[in-house]
Amino acid sequence: MTVLGRVHLSVLEKLFGTLSEDITATDIKNIKKDLEDLGQKVVTVEQTNNSKEKELDRHRRELREL
């Protein structure tokens, strides 16, 4: 296992406890991809939230004008 693999394994063990099987480079790549996908989902949700907040602010302004 590479040094990078051992570092990731160490981090994962801290997060999930001792792992019963060795983690391969492919496993690490898959975990990295999953985390990147999750990060993109977070960005998308934040963008949607910002859009909804802007829409809500617009409605509030319109109501104040009435």
N, C-alpha and C positions, 0 to 999 in steps of 0.2 A: 504494500500500500504506500502510496506517495505521501510526502510530508503534508501536502494540501489535504489529501484524503484523511490523514490522521487528525488534522486540525478540525475538519468538518465533523469527523466522527466524535471528537472530543466535545464539540459544541452540541451535536445532536444528543450525545449521552447526557449532557447537562440538562438538556430540554426534556428528554424522554426517558431518562434512566439508562442503565446498561443495555446495550443492544445485543441480542442473542446471535446475530449473524454479521459477518463482515459486510461493510458497505463498499460497493464498487464505484468506480468512476462514473459509470452509467447511472447508478443510483443518485449520485451527487448531481449529475447533470439534470436528471429528472426532477430532483428536489428544487434545484435552481430555477428550472423552467416553471415549475408549479408556483414558486414564490414570485417570479416575474409576472406570471399570469394573474396571481392574486393582487400584486401591486397595481397592475393595469386596471383590474376591477375596482380597486379603491379609488384610483384616479377618475375613472368613469363615474363612480357614485358621487365623488366630490364635485365633478363638473355638473352632474345632474342636479345636485343639491344647490350649487351656486345659481344655476339657471332658474330653479324653482324659487329661490330667495329673491332673485331679481324680479321674477313675475309677481311674487307676493308684494314686494315693495311697490311695484307699478300699480297693483290693485289698491293698495293702501293710499297712494297718492290720489288715485281716481276717486276713492271714497271721500277723502278729505275735501276734494273740490266740489262735492255734491252739497 
